[in-house]
């Protein structure tokens, strides 16, 4: 039996493969930063022993969502009036801040802050 760091067990697994496979009672074995097995609980758990187990019964287990639309300069505006409707937020808070004299410098600094976070958010440089 192979050792893994984490086993997510008893979950409803949405694989997002080409066939749209949904595993009703499944497990995911994780070693380091890699998924090493996905399948029915009985198949995965007889092949792997985990240091930590997450019981995902009554939960959906699915791939993480990727932030494919990011404006690096907006990093410095996080948390500004986030509870408003989009039009109000943009027109009365973000656009005035974005076009202020300090915005160019702030955008450069925000990009410096955001850039190291890019790989974790799934955003490439294409």
The 8 nearest C-alpha neighbors of each residue, nearest first, counted from 0:
[[1, 46, 47, 48, 2, 45, 44, 3],
 [2, 0, 47, 48, 46, 3, 49, 45],
 [1, 3, 48, 47, 49, 0, 4, 50],
 [4, 2, 49, 30, 5, 29, 48, 50],
 [3, 5, 30, 50, 49, 29, 51, 31],
 [6, 4, 51, 29, 49, 52, 3, 28],
 [7, 5, 28, 52, 49, 27, 8, 53],
 [6, 8, 53, 27, 26, 52, 54, 55],
 [9, 7, 26, 54, 10, 55, 6, 53],
 [10, 8, 56, 24, 25, 55, 26, 54],
 [11, 9, 55, 56, 25, 24, 58, 8],
 [10, 12, 23, 59, 24, 22, 60, 25],
 [13, 11, 60, 22, 21, 10, 25, 14],
 [14, 12, 21, 61, 15, 60, 20, 11],
 [13, 15, 16, 20, 12, 21, 61, 19],
 [16, 14, 19, 13, 17, 20, 62, 18],
 [15, 17, 19, 14, 18, 20, 13, 21],
 [16, 18, 19, 15, 20, 14, 21, 13],
 [19, 17, 20, 16, 15, 14, 21, 13],
 [20, 18, 16, 15, 17, 21, 14, 13],
 [21, 19, 18, 14, 16, 22, 13, 15],
 [20, 22, 13, 12, 23, 14, 19, 11],
 [21, 23, 12, 25, 11, 24, 20, 39],
 [22, 24, 11, 25, 21, 12, 10, 39],
 [25, 23, 9, 10, 11, 22, 39, 40],
 [24, 26, 39, 40, 10, 9, 38, 22],
 [25, 27, 8, 40, 7, 38, 37, 39],
 [26, 28, 37, 7, 6, 36, 29, 8],
 [29, 27, 6, 36, 35, 34, 5, 37],
 [30, 28, 34, 5, 35, 33, 4, 3],
 [29, 31, 3, 4, 33, 32, 34, 35],
 [32, 30, 33, 29, 4, 3, 34, 5],
 [31, 33, 30, 34, 29, 35, 4, 5],
 [34, 32, 30, 31, 29, 35, 28, 36],
 [33, 35, 29, 36, 28, 30, 32, 27],
 [34, 36, 28, 29, 33, 30, 37, 27],
 [37, 35, 28, 27, 34, 43, 38, 29],
 [38, 36, 27, 26, 28, 43, 35, 39],
 [37, 39, 25, 26, 43, 40, 42, 36],
 [38, 40, 25, 42, 41, 24, 26, 43],
 [41, 39, 25, 26, 43, 42, 44, 24],
 [40, 42, 44, 39, 43, 45, 25, 38],
 [43, 41, 39, 40, 45, 44, 38, 46],
 [44, 42, 46, 40, 45, 41, 38, 26],
 [43, 45, 47, 46, 41, 40, 42, 48],
 [44, 46, 43, 42, 47, 41, 0, 48],
 [47, 45, 0, 44, 43, 1, 42, 48],
 [48, 46, 1, 44, 0, 2, 45, 43],
 [47, 49, 2, 3, 1, 0, 44, 50],
 [50, 48, 3, 5, 51, 4, 6, 2],
 [49, 51, 4, 5, 3, 52, 48, 2],
 [52, 50, 5, 49, 4, 6, 53, 3],
 [53, 51, 6, 5, 7, 49, 54, 50],
 [52, 54, 7, 55, 8, 6, 51, 5],
 [53, 55, 8, 56, 7, 9, 52, 10],
 [54, 56, 10, 58, 9, 8, 53, 57],
 [57, 55, 9, 10, 58, 54, 8, 11],
 [56, 58, 55, 10, 59, 11, 9, 54],
 [59, 57, 55, 56, 10, 11, 60, 9],
 [58, 60, 11, 10, 12, 61, 57, 13],
 [61, 59, 12, 11, 10, 13, 58, 62],
 [60, 62, 13, 12, 59, 14, 63, 15],
 [63, 61, 64, 60, 14, 13, 15, 12],
 [64, 62, 61, 65, 60, 121, 66, 120],
 [63, 65, 62, 66, 121, 120, 61, 67],
 [66, 64, 121, 67, 120, 63, 122, 68],
 [65, 67, 68, 120, 121, 122, 64, 69],
 [66, 68, 65, 122, 69, 121, 120, 123],
 [69, 67, 66, 70, 122, 65, 71, 121],
 [68, 70, 71, 67, 66, 122, 73, 72],
 [69, 71, 73, 72, 68, 74, 110, 113],
 [72, 70, 110, 73, 74, 113, 69, 109],
 [71, 73, 106, 109, 74, 70, 110, 75],
 [72, 74, 76, 75, 71, 70, 77, 109],
 [75, 73, 72, 109, 76, 77, 71, 113],
 [74, 76, 73, 109, 77, 72, 105, 106],
 [77, 75, 73, 74, 79, 78, 93, 72],
 [78, 76, 79, 74, 75, 73, 81, 80],
 [77, 79, 81, 80, 76, 75, 82, 74],
 [78, 80, 81, 77, 76, 92, 93, 88],
 [79, 81, 82, 83, 78, 88, 92, 77],
 [82, 80, 79, 78, 83, 88, 77, 84],
 [81, 83, 80, 84, 88, 79, 78, 85],
 [84, 82, 88, 81, 80, 85, 87, 86],
 [83, 85, 87, 86, 88, 82, 81, 89],
 [84, 86, 88, 87, 89, 83, 90, 81],
 [87, 85, 89, 88, 84, 90, 91, 83],
 [88, 86, 90, 84, 85, 91, 89, 83],
 [87, 89, 85, 92, 86, 83, 91, 90],
 [90, 88, 93, 86, 87, 94, 92, 91],
 [91, 89, 87, 94, 88, 86, 92, 93],
 [90, 92, 87, 88, 89, 93, 95, 94],
 [91, 93, 88, 89, 95, 94, 90, 96],
 [92, 94, 89, 96, 95, 97, 88, 90],
 [93, 95, 97, 96, 90, 89, 92, 98],
 [96, 94, 98, 97, 93, 92, 99, 91],
 [97, 95, 93, 99, 94, 98, 92, 102],
 [96, 98, 94, 102, 95, 99, 93, 103],
 [99, 97, 95, 96, 102, 94, 100, 101],
 [98, 100, 102, 96, 101, 97, 95, 103],
 [101, 99, 102, 98, 103, 104, 97, 96],
 [100, 102, 99, 104, 103, 105, 98, 96],
 [103, 101, 105, 99, 97, 104, 100, 106],
 [104, 102, 106, 105, 101, 107, 100, 97],
 [103, 105, 107, 106, 102, 101, 108, 100],
 [106, 104, 102, 108, 107, 103, 109, 101],
 [107, 105, 72, 109, 103, 108, 104, 102],
 [106, 108, 110, 104, 105, 109, 103, 111],
 [107, 109, 111, 105, 110, 106, 104, 112],
 [110, 108, 106, 112, 72, 111, 74, 75],
 [109, 111, 71, 113, 107, 112, 108, 72],
 [112, 110, 108, 109, 114, 113, 107, 115],
 [113, 111, 109, 110, 114, 108, 115, 74],
 [114, 112, 110, 116, 111, 115, 71, 109],
 [113, 115, 117, 116, 111, 112, 110, 71],
 [114, 116, 117, 113, 112, 118, 111, 119],
 [117, 115, 113, 114, 119, 118, 120, 112],
 [116, 118, 114, 120, 122, 119, 115, 121],
 [119, 117, 121, 120, 116, 122, 123, 115],
 [120, 118, 121, 117, 116, 122, 115, 65],
 [121, 119, 117, 118, 122, 66, 65, 116],
 [120, 122, 118, 65, 119, 66, 117, 123],
 [123, 121, 117, 120, 67, 118, 66, 124],
 [122, 124, 125, 121, 118, 117, 67, 120],
 [123, 125, 122, 117, 118, 114, 121, 67],
 [124, 123, 122, 67, 121, 117, 68, 118]]
